[in-house]
Amino acid sequence: MADSAFFCTLSHEGVLAVRGSDAGKFLQGQLTCNINYLSDSTSSLGARCMVKGRMQSSFRILPEGDGFLLAMTRELLEAQLADLKKYAVFSKAKLTDDSDAWVRFGLQAGDAALQALDLEVPGQIDAVTRHDRLIAVAVSPGRIELWAPAEQAERVQAQLAGKLPKAELNDWLLGQIRAGIGQVMAQTRELFIPQMINLQAVGGVSFKKGCYTGQEIVARMQYLGKLKRRQYRVALASETLPEPGTEIFSPTHGSSVGEVVLAARSATGSELLAVLTADAVEDNNLHLGSLDGPRLELLSLPYELDRDREIQR
């Protein structure tokens, strides 16, 4: 179903809310994305890094009410909330877990379903439309996140079911993998810097915004061009899904050359996003889990890395 119209519930993610008069200023000093670019009609991908530039979380962020909402892997939310609160004590910003306040759906080829809810279809990636507290966010071509307040969720789901077949979360994640959008999971917390999952290529890093936690490392990696590992898309001829963080090996190099970022079942087995060393990719002798593990096949991503374009954001 991954290539057809469907909807599913995005149960794997929670919602962190940051509200108050200092919410934007506070987040601007903590996140890789530029808060000044956000508006009622614009969202962004982003990450929160530790001082050494490794990501504690990645997310989609959008303005809502007197603050911002960040959707991230549910298992990361408690630790990320606790860490951010340490830095918010001198700001007029309140941080809460708002996961129970929202139910989020993923829609593929769901334009008609959105219109039935009186929502305009967002016209470009990261664009946001709103109606009656419902929020629609374009996340990749043909794919929309629909955010519904919890009290509206049952009604919204019933209306979606009248327009679209319901699918498993796996189908949504497969679309995410094919869009080349990596994500920090519990198993990969503090393992990758943003460029390792190509976050700068999908608008999740601003190099013009000034200082934030981990900024020096992230900027140095971009401007000096010393990144030796980045995200690729690969296929596995098995429906057995490796966990994020599972190592990938190269018999040519005789060692581990990367880790799994995200995996989902496909019609022919499974597809993965993985952070790999460039020289191992060039050799194209990649095996999952061990030197003699299942062979991985390199696939294409829908974008090219362009340092000059990326640093203009």
Backbone torsions as a table, in degrees:
resi	resn	phi	psi	omega
1	MET	NA	-7.5	-172.0
2	ALA	-61.3	-23.3	-178.9
3	ASP	-100.7	4.6	-177.8
4	SER	-116.9	179.0	-179.5
5	ALA	-73.5	137.7	177.2
6	PHE	-166.7	171.8	166.7
7	PHE	-136.5	155.9	175.2
8	CYS	-150.5	164.6	176.7
9	THR	-89.8	132.7	-178.8
10	LEU	-88.4	68.9	-172.7
11	SER	-75.0	-12.0	-174.6
12	HIS	-82.7	-7.4	-176.0
13	GLU	-120.2	150.1	172.8
14	GLY	-112.9	177.6	-175.9
15	VAL	-126.0	121.4	175.0
16	LEU	-100.6	128.2	-179.6
17	ALA	-108.4	137.3	173.6
18	VAL	-125.6	115.1	-174.2
19	ARG	-128.9	159.2	177.1
20	GLY	123.1	169.5	-174.6
21	SER	-65.1	-23.6	179.8
22	ASP	-102.4	9.6	-173.4
23	ALA	-57.7	-47.8	-178.7
24	GLY	-65.1	-45.5	179.9
25	LYS	-61.9	-42.6	179.8
26	PHE	-62.1	-49.3	-177.8
27	LEU	-66.7	-31.5	179.8
28	GLN	-59.8	-30.5	179.4
29	GLY	-90.5	4.1	-176.3
30	GLN	-120.9	-24.6	-168.8
31	LEU	-113.3	157.9	-179.6
32	THR	-75.9	-25.2	-178.5
33	CYS	-86.0	164.1	-177.4
34	ASN	-96.5	110.7	-178.4
35	ILE	-62.1	-29.3	-178.5
36	ASN	-67.6	-16.1	178.0
37	TYR	-83.7	-12.1	-174.6
38	LEU	-84.5	150.0	176.5
39	SER	-155.5	-179.4	177.3
40	ASP	-59.8	-20.0	-178.3
41	SER	-112.5	11.7	-177.1
42	THR	-141.4	133.6	173.9
43	SER	-119.4	-177.3	178.0
44	SER	-157.7	152.5	162.2
45	LEU	-78.8	162.0	178.5
46	GLY	-173.5	-179.9	179.1
47	ALA	-148.5	157.9	171.5
48	ARG	-115.6	122.6	-175.5
49	CYS	-107.3	157.9	167.0
50	MET	-81.7	174.7	-176.1
51	VAL	-57.6	-34.5	-179.0
52	LYS	-82.1	9.6	173.8
53	GLY	87.1	-3.6	179.2
54	ARG	-80.5	139.5	-173.6
55	MET	-79.1	128.1	171.1
56	GLN	-84.0	-29.9	178.5
57	SER	-158.2	158.4	166.3
58	SER	-128.8	158.5	-168.9
59	PHE	-164.8	171.8	162.1
60	ARG	-110.0	132.8	-177.3
61	ILE	-120.0	140.9	175.9
62	LEU	-148.6	149.9	177.1
63	PRO	-71.2	146.6	175.6
64	GLU	-158.5	122.9	-179.8
65	GLY	61.9	-129.3	-178.3
66	ASP	-96.0	28.5	-179.5
67	GLY	-170.1	-142.3	-172.5
68	PHE	-141.1	150.7	175.5
69	LEU	-116.8	135.8	179.3
70	LEU	-122.3	119.0	177.4
71	ALA	-96.7	121.8	-177.5
72	MET	-142.9	168.5	176.5
73	THR	-49.0	126.7	-171.8
74	ARG	-56.8	-38.7	-176.6
75	GLU	-69.3	-15.2	-179.9
76	LEU	-90.8	-15.4	-166.1
77	LEU	-64.5	-45.3	-177.1
78	GLU	-60.8	-46.8	-179.2
79	ALA	-67.4	-38.3	179.7
80	GLN	-68.2	-38.0	177.3
81	LEU	-62.2	-45.8	-179.7
82	ALA	-63.2	-40.6	-178.3
83	ASP	-68.9	-44.3	-179.8
84	LEU	-64.8	-33.8	-179.4
85	LYS	-62.6	-28.3	178.2
86	LYS	-62.0	-32.1	-176.2
87	TYR	-94.1	-10.9	-175.3
88	ALA	-94.6	0.3	-172.2
89	VAL	-64.2	-25.4	-179.2
90	PHE	-103.9	12.1	179.7
91	SER	-114.8	153.7	172.7
92	LYS	-86.1	68.2	-179.1
93	ALA	-140.9	129.6	-179.7
94	LYS	-110.9	128.2	-178.1
95	LEU	-109.5	130.1	-179.7
96	THR	-141.2	158.9	171.4
97	ASP	-87.9	108.0	-179.3
98	ASP	-102.8	22.3	-176.2
99	SER	-58.2	-37.8	-177.7
100	ASP	-76.0	-12.1	-178.0
101	ALA	-85.3	-13.0	-175.0
102	TRP	-132.6	144.6	166.6
103	VAL	-119.4	128.1	-174.2
104	ARG	-115.8	138.2	-179.7
105	PHE	-120.0	146.9	171.0
106	GLY	-104.0	128.9	-179.1
107	LEU	-119.1	129.7	171.7
108	GLN	-114.9	130.7	-176.1
109	ALA	51.2	46.5	-174.4
110	GLY	-109.5	27.4	-177.0
111	ASP	-57.2	-44.8	-178.3
112	ALA	-63.8	-36.6	178.9
113	ALA	-66.4	-39.8	176.5
114	LEU	-63.4	-45.0	-178.3
115	GLN	-64.0	-32.4	176.8
116	ALA	-66.6	-21.9	176.4
117	LEU	-94.0	10.5	-179.8
118	ASP	64.9	29.2	175.9
119	LEU	-104.6	133.3	171.3
120	GLU	-71.2	147.1	177.3
121	VAL	-77.7	122.8	178.7
122	PRO	-57.2	135.9	-169.9
123	GLY	-83.4	-18.0	-178.4
124	GLN	-151.1	166.6	-178.1
125	ILE	-59.4	136.3	-178.3
126	ASP	79.1	-6.4	179.1
127	ALA	-71.0	152.3	-176.6
128	VAL	-129.2	136.8	169.0
129	THR	-125.7	155.6	-173.8
130	ARG	-140.6	148.3	172.4
131	HIS	-163.2	128.0	175.0
132	ASP	51.2	44.2	178.6
133	ARG	71.0	0.4	171.2
134	LEU	-82.8	143.9	-177.8
135	ILE	-128.6	127.3	176.5
136	ALA	-113.5	131.7	-176.9
137	VAL	-129.0	124.7	175.8
138	ALA	-80.5	120.5	-174.5
139	VAL	-108.6	-24.1	174.0
140	SER	-167.7	167.8	-174.8
141	PRO	-52.8	123.1	177.7
142	GLY	77.6	4.4	-174.5
143	ARG	-124.9	129.4	-175.3
144	ILE	-128.0	135.9	165.6
145	GLU	-90.9	132.9	175.6
146	LEU	-115.6	116.6	-179.9
147	TRP	-98.8	125.0	179.9
148	ALA	-124.7	131.9	171.4
149	PRO	-55.2	144.1	-173.6
150	ALA	-53.5	-36.3	-177.6
151	GLU	-71.1	-15.2	177.9
152	GLN	-102.0	-4.9	-168.9
153	ALA	-61.8	-42.4	-177.6
154	GLU	-63.8	-43.7	178.4
155	ARG	-63.9	-45.1	-178.4
156	VAL	-63.5	-43.5	-179.7
157	GLN	-63.0	-39.8	178.7
158	ALA	-62.8	-40.0	179.3
159	GLN	-69.1	-39.3	176.6
160	LEU	-62.1	-41.7	-178.8
161	ALA	-64.5	-23.4	176.9
162	GLY	-77.0	-15.2	-177.7
163	LYS	-114.0	-25.6	-171.9
164	LEU	-137.4	147.0	170.4
165	PRO	-71.0	148.5	177.9
166	LYS	-89.0	137.4	-177.8
167	ALA	-121.2	172.9	174.7
168	GLU	-81.4	157.8	176.4
169	LEU	-56.3	-32.5	-179.8
170	ASN	-52.7	-39.5	-177.0
171	ASP	-66.8	-35.7	176.4
172	TRP	-67.4	-43.6	-179.3
173	LEU	-66.1	-33.5	176.8
174	LEU	-64.3	-40.5	175.4
175	GLY	-63.4	-36.6	177.3
176	GLN	-64.5	-41.9	178.4
177	ILE	-62.5	-43.3	-179.1
178	ARG	-69.1	-24.2	174.1
179	ALA	-82.1	-7.4	177.4
180	GLY	73.2	28.3	-178.6
181	ILE	-101.1	103.0	179.1
182	GLY	-75.3	168.4	-176.3
183	GLN	-153.9	139.5	175.4
184	VAL	-78.4	127.5	176.5
185	MET	-111.7	172.9	-177.5
186	ALA	-57.0	-38.0	-176.2
187	GLN	-74.5	-17.0	-176.8
188	THR	-115.5	14.6	176.9
189	ARG	-59.2	129.7	178.9
190	GLU	63.8	26.4	177.9
191	LEU	-101.3	-36.6	-173.2
192	PHE	-115.3	145.6	164.1
193	ILE	-85.5	161.7	-173.5
194	PRO	-54.4	-41.1	-177.4
195	GLN	-67.1	-21.0	179.1
196	MET	-66.6	-27.9	175.7
197	ILE	-105.0	19.8	176.9
198	ASN	60.6	29.3	-177.0
199	LEU	-63.3	-31.9	179.1
200	GLN	-69.0	-23.4	-179.2
201	ALA	-79.7	-16.4	-179.3
202	VAL	-116.0	23.4	171.4
203	GLY	82.8	15.0	-175.8
204	GLY	-93.8	-0.2	179.7
205	VAL	-132.6	130.2	174.1
206	SER	-107.2	130.6	178.5
207	PHE	-102.3	8.8	178.9
208	LYS	-114.7	-2.7	-169.3
209	LYS	-83.7	-15.3	-176.3
210	GLY	97.3	-160.2	-168.7
211	CYS	-74.5	143.4	168.9
212	TYR	-155.1	167.3	-177.6
213	THR	-60.0	122.3	-179.2
214	GLY	87.5	0.3	-173.2
215	GLN	-60.2	-39.6	-176.1
216	GLU	-59.9	-43.8	-179.2
217	ILE	-68.2	-44.9	-178.3
218	VAL	-62.4	-44.8	-179.5
219	ALA	-66.8	-41.8	180.0
220	ARG	-60.3	-41.9	-179.9
221	MET	-63.7	-35.3	-179.4
222	GLN	-73.9	-47.6	-172.1
223	TYR	-80.0	-30.6	-179.3
224	LEU	-90.4	-10.6	174.6
225	GLY	63.4	37.7	-176.1
226	LYS	-101.5	12.8	-179.4
227	LEU	-70.5	120.5	-178.1
228	LYS	-103.4	-9.9	-177.9
229	ARG	-133.2	135.0	176.0
230	ARG	-149.1	176.6	-173.3
231	GLN	-84.9	135.9	175.2
232	TYR	-129.4	164.4	175.6
233	ARG	-109.0	133.9	-177.2
234	VAL	-137.8	160.7	178.9
235	ALA	-117.0	148.6	178.3
236	LEU	-128.6	130.6	-178.0
237	ALA	-82.7	52.2	179.3
238	SER	-158.7	144.3	176.8
239	GLU	-84.2	-3.5	176.1
240	THR	-69.6	120.6	-174.1
241	LEU	-93.4	121.8	175.1
242	PRO	-72.9	146.5	177.0
243	GLU	-71.5	149.1	170.4
244	PRO	-53.1	140.9	-178.9
245	GLY	91.3	-11.5	176.8
246	THR	-59.2	133.4	-176.3
247	GLU	-76.3	149.4	175.1
248	ILE	-116.8	136.6	-172.5
249	PHE	-118.8	156.1	174.6
250	SER	-124.3	113.0	174.4
251	PRO	-59.4	-30.0	178.4
252	THR	-60.6	-40.7	-179.2
253	HIS	-93.1	-16.6	179.1
254	GLY	70.4	27.2	-175.3
255	SER	-158.2	174.5	172.4
256	SER	-70.1	137.2	-178.5
257	VAL	-127.1	9.2	178.7
258	GLY	167.9	-174.6	-177.8
259	GLU	-141.0	153.3	175.1
260	VAL	-73.3	136.2	175.1
261	VAL	-96.6	-49.3	-174.6
262	LEU	-155.6	146.7	-179.0
263	ALA	-142.6	149.1	176.6
264	ALA	-152.8	150.9	177.4
265	ARG	-70.9	145.8	176.6
266	SER	-127.7	179.7	-178.7
267	ALA	-66.0	-24.1	-176.5
268	THR	-113.1	9.5	-178.2
269	GLY	147.0	-105.7	176.2
270	SER	-153.4	160.1	176.5
271	GLU	-124.9	148.1	-174.9
272	LEU	-134.2	148.8	157.7
273	LEU	-99.3	137.3	-177.6
274	ALA	-145.3	142.0	172.5
275	VAL	-88.3	122.6	-173.8
276	LEU	-135.8	154.9	174.2
277	THR	-74.8	144.4	-176.1
278	ALA	-62.8	-38.1	-178.1
279	ASP	-69.8	-33.1	177.0
280	ALA	-69.2	-36.3	176.6
281	VAL	-64.7	-39.8	179.1
282	GLU	-62.8	-37.2	178.0
283	ASP	-72.8	-26.4	176.4
284	ASN	54.4	51.8	176.8
285	ASN	-137.0	73.3	-170.0
286	LEU	-110.9	135.4	-177.4
287	HIS	-134.6	139.4	-176.3
288	LEU	-84.7	127.4	168.6
289	GLY	86.0	-28.2	-179.3
290	SER	-165.6	171.9	-179.5
291	LEU	-63.0	-28.4	179.3
292	ASP	-112.0	23.6	178.4
293	GLY	-76.1	-179.0	-179.1
294	PRO	-57.7	142.6	-178.1
295	ARG	-77.1	141.6	177.6
296	LEU	-107.9	141.3	179.7
297	GLU	-108.8	129.4	179.2
298	LEU	-71.0	136.4	176.4
299	LEU	-122.0	169.0	-178.5
300	SER	-87.7	159.5	171.0
301	LEU	-109.6	156.8	-175.5
302	PRO	-84.0	12.1	179.6
303	TYR	-145.7	161.8	174.9
304	GLU	-111.9	146.7	174.3
305	LEU	-78.4	132.5	-177.1
306	ASP	-141.0	96.0	-173.5
307	ARG	-59.4	-41.7	-178.2
308	ASP	-63.4	-40.2	178.5
309	ARG	-71.1	-39.7	-176.3
310	GLU	-64.7	-36.2	-177.3
311	ILE	-77.3	-5.6	177.3
312	GLN	-82.9	-10.3	-177.5
313	ARG	-77.6	NA	NA
